[in-house]
Amino acid sequence: MSGSYFVDTNVLVYARDASEPQKQELAEQWLTFLWESRNGRLSIQVLNEYYATVTQKLDPGLRPALARKDVRDLMAWQPISLDTQTLENAWTVQDRFKLSWWDSLIVSAAQISGCKYLLTEDIQNQQDLYGLQVVNPFKENPPRK
């Protein structure tokens, strides 16, 4: 599976969620693969969701300073911003695939960023979304080098 991977919020959150050790380990494996291969992509929406979730919903939550460091590190993946193109494309995705609005924005950002894969547990594994293939990181291992 070569190509860029758009990372959904849940993968980042599970990498910091000690209450889910199996998912945490798999999320960490995926993130290591993406850092080493330089194939990780995401959006400003994902970074916002990540920060809010790890500082407000995890128990225990991350200190804001540590969550901010994570977000700053992930800026290296050149996050996609919400713009008119992303919004218009998300409406098309939502109408065609009947996804939630937030998932439609994620799919749209992944498509616009030119990703081949979407790493998420929120959409059916292996579903094809106009050429973007969904990969559930908790059902599939990262590719080997």
C-alpha positions as CSV (number, residue, x, y, z in Angstrom):
1,M,0.0,0.0,0.0
2,S,2.2,2.9,-1.2
3,G,0.9,6.4,-1.4
4,S,-0.2,9.1,1.1
5,Y,-2.4,8.3,4.1
6,F,-4.8,10.9,5.4
7,V,-5.1,10.4,9.2
8,D,-8.4,10.8,11.0
9,T,-8.6,12.1,14.5
10,N,-9.3,8.8,16.1
11,V,-5.9,7.4,15.2
12,L,-4.1,10.3,16.8
13,V,-6.3,10.2,19.9
14,Y,-5.8,6.4,20.4
15,A,-2.0,6.9,20.2
16,R,-2.4,8.9,23.4
17,D,-5.2,6.9,25.1
18,A,-3.8,4.6,27.7
19,S,-7.3,3.2,28.5
20,E,-7.3,1.4,25.1
21,P,-3.9,-0.4,25.1
22,Q,-4.5,-2.6,22.0
23,K,-5.7,0.4,19.9
24,Q,-2.9,2.6,21.4
25,E,-0.2,0.1,20.2
26,L,-1.7,-0.2,16.7
27,A,-2.1,3.6,16.4
28,E,1.5,4.1,17.5
29,Q,2.6,1.5,14.9
30,W,0.8,3.4,12.1
31,L,2.1,6.8,13.2
32,T,5.6,5.5,13.3
33,F,5.2,4.1,9.8
34,L,3.8,7.4,8.6
35,W,6.6,9.5,10.1
36,E,9.3,7.2,8.7
37,S,7.7,7.0,5.3
38,R,6.8,10.6,5.2
39,N,3.3,9.7,4.0
40,G,1.1,11.2,6.6
41,R,-1.4,13.9,5.8
42,L,-4.2,15.5,7.8
43,S,-6.3,18.7,8.1
44,I,-6.7,21.6,10.4
45,Q,-10.1,20.0,11.4
46,V,-8.3,16.9,12.5
47,L,-5.8,18.9,14.6
48,N,-8.6,20.9,16.2
49,E,-10.6,17.7,17.0
50,Y,-7.4,16.0,18.4
51,Y,-6.5,18.9,20.7
52,A,-10.1,19.2,22.1
53,T,-10.4,15.5,22.6
54,V,-7.1,14.8,24.3
55,T,-7.3,17.8,26.6
56,Q,-11.0,17.6,27.5
57,K,-12.3,14.0,27.0
58,L,-9.4,11.6,27.8
59,D,-9.2,10.5,31.4
60,P,-6.5,11.4,32.3
61,G,-6.3,14.1,29.7
62,L,-3.1,15.5,28.3
63,R,-1.8,18.7,29.6
64,P,-2.5,21.5,27.1
65,A,1.3,22.1,26.7
66,L,1.9,18.5,25.6
67,A,-1.2,18.5,23.3
68,R,0.0,21.7,21.7
69,K,3.5,20.2,21.1
70,D,1.8,17.3,19.4
71,V,-0.2,19.7,17.2
72,R,2.9,21.7,16.3
73,D,4.8,18.5,15.4
74,L,1.9,17.4,13.2
75,M,2.0,20.7,11.3
76,A,5.0,19.1,9.5
77,W,2.3,17.1,7.6
78,Q,1.1,20.4,6.0
79,P,-2.5,20.2,7.1
80,I,-5.3,21.1,4.6
81,S,-7.4,24.1,5.6
82,L,-11.1,24.4,5.2
83,D,-11.8,26.4,2.1
84,T,-14.5,26.8,-0.5
85,Q,-13.2,23.8,-2.5
86,T,-13.1,21.6,0.5
87,L,-16.6,22.6,1.5
88,E,-18.1,22.1,-1.9
89,N,-16.5,18.8,-2.3
90,A,-17.7,17.7,1.2
91,W,-21.3,18.3,0.1
92,T,-20.8,16.1,-2.9
93,V,-19.3,13.4,-0.7
94,Q,-22.1,13.7,1.9
95,D,-24.8,13.4,-0.8
96,R,-23.1,10.5,-2.6
97,F,-22.0,8.4,0.4
98,K,-24.5,9.5,3.1
99,L,-21.6,10.1,5.6
100,S,-21.8,12.5,8.5
101,W,-20.9,16.1,7.8
102,W,-17.7,15.8,9.8
103,D,-16.6,12.6,8.0
104,S,-17.5,14.2,4.7
105,L,-15.1,17.1,5.5
106,I,-12.4,14.6,6.3
107,V,-12.9,12.7,3.1
108,S,-13.0,15.9,1.1
109,A,-9.7,17.1,2.6
110,A,-8.1,13.7,2.0
111,Q,-9.2,13.8,-1.7
112,I,-8.0,17.4,-2.2
113,S,-4.6,16.5,-0.6
114,G,-4.2,13.7,-3.1
115,C,-4.2,10.9,-0.7
116,K,-4.7,7.3,-1.8
117,Y,-5.8,6.1,1.7
118,L,-7.9,7.3,4.6
119,L,-6.9,5.9,7.9
120,T,-10.0,5.8,10.1
121,E,-12.2,3.4,12.0
122,D,-15.3,5.6,11.4
123,I,-16.0,4.5,7.8
124,Q,-16.4,1.0,6.5
125,N,-13.0,-0.7,6.0
126,Q,-11.9,-1.0,2.3
127,Q,-14.7,1.3,1.1
128,D,-13.8,3.2,-2.0
129,L,-14.7,6.9,-1.9
130,Y,-14.1,8.2,-5.4
131,G,-10.6,6.6,-5.5
132,L,-9.8,7.1,-1.8
133,Q,-9.6,3.8,0.0
134,V,-10.6,3.5,3.6
135,V,-8.1,1.6,5.8
136,N,-9.2,0.7,9.4
137,P,-5.9,0.9,11.3
138,F,-7.3,-1.4,14.0
139,K,-8.0,-4.2,11.4
140,E,-5.0,-3.8,9.2
141,N,-1.3,-3.5,10.0
142,P,0.9,-0.8,8.5
143,P,2.8,-2.0,5.4
144,R,6.3,-3.4,5.8
145,K,9.2,-1.6,4.3
